[in-house]
Amino acid sequence: MQKRSNFSSKIGFVLAASGSAVGLGNIWRFPYLAAKYGGGTFLLTYVVLAVTFGFTLMTAEIALGRKTGLSAIGAFTALDKRFGFLGVLAAVIPIIIFPYYSVIGGWVLKYFSVFISGNMKAATGDDYFTGFITNSVSPLLWFFLFIALTAIIVLLGVEKGIEKVSKIMMPILVLLSLIIAVYTVTLDGAKEGLIYYLRPRMSDFSAKTILAAMGQMFYSMSLAMGIMITYGSYMKKDDNLEGSVHQIEIFDTGIAFLAGLMIIPAVFVFSGGDKSALGAGPGLMFITLPKVFASMKFGGFIGTIFFIMVFFAALTSAISLMETIVSIFRDKFHWSRKFACVFVTVLSLILGSLSSLGFGPLSSVSWHGMSILDIMDFISNSILMPILALFTCIFVGFIIKPDVVADEVRVSGGTFKSEKLFTVMIKWIAPILLVVILASSIATGLG
Ligand code: PHE
């Protein structure tokens, strides 16, 4: 039996899990959603959901991991043999996400290289981004580099690789975010953007706001992909689980909030208040923002630190994905870390290359108007994740019972302060909300 690795301290665990949670979703998706769905009302809705729904699922996953000391497949099987299939589902999700997430990570590295080498102007052309991703070789090379960096850290192991890198990168990420946010909110004319971001607008509030906030929260907190189970399995028994979850929530929501402060005022100043410039997705990060940076004083510098920050965010998330996959194979087949890393790297290079080439030579492959990358994203995020989360709630709420999680939370000594909230959420409220998310994301995705 191999001895299970551990995070050496609570702060190591919290920073690694926050590293997973803080990712591309916080930076390019949250600001856009907040701006679109009612500003302050969206923020408030998001926070309420994070501390109830998000808290519940994250606590459950970390507890399942720590209790069993195993990653997803082993954890579900150990608690109830009939539910091993949930572990398999939890294994499939990161296997799908990791490759395409790394393709986007490669794009971030490319933009970082453009900014740091002082070629920012080149990236402001309208066709620059499209030209880059439709090229077959260049995006593949950046993708390979991103995966290689991730693999090296995962190869170094939980304490010497993941924990160490998180302890360095996460504080730097906070610092860089603060620098950029302070700079952009003090730009001339930033006030209008700030008001748009922060002032509650009930007129833009609807059931859709709740759905959008919920979908975002779920992805942003890295729930329902086996990650928190895996990281939980490396958490020490005497570290406070409930307190850690609260710290991760604060970290994740804080960075998302700061991303809005960085992006929305700056885009407003640049576009003269034209909200359509805030469109979501790759367009915002790789087309609009380079233009915004190019238009401001010190833009080359701000753009460079912005892309380093995004790179750190993406890398620590990719590490958690890869570690989850590696851990699953190691638990299942008792492979060495080295062999598992090589295997996962090769597998991901193959799958990711398909996503990357899907914008160039393979662009004829599409389904309901989605590229290969979008298809992978749709299957994992819109279908498999809500299904897994729903089953996890049913599993904890009715099969093993919430007490098993509550006891695990109390293992470190002390009480489980939010036990009542947890029990009601996991048995009733979360499953209902999840069915609604699932139905609506299938309807929008295929609509
Ligand atoms: N939570 C990450 C984000 O907000 C997303 C992520 C997805 C992380 C998958 C790990 C795995 O971007």
Boltz pocket constraint, residues with backbone or C-beta under 6 A from the ligand:
constraints:
  - pocket:
      binder: B
      contacts: [[A, 20], [A, 21], [A, 22], [A, 23], [A, 24], [A, 25], [A, 26], [A, 97], [A, 101], [A, 219], [A, 220], [A, 221], [A, 222], [A, 225], [A, 317], [A, 318], [A, 320], [A, 321]]
      max_distance: 6.0
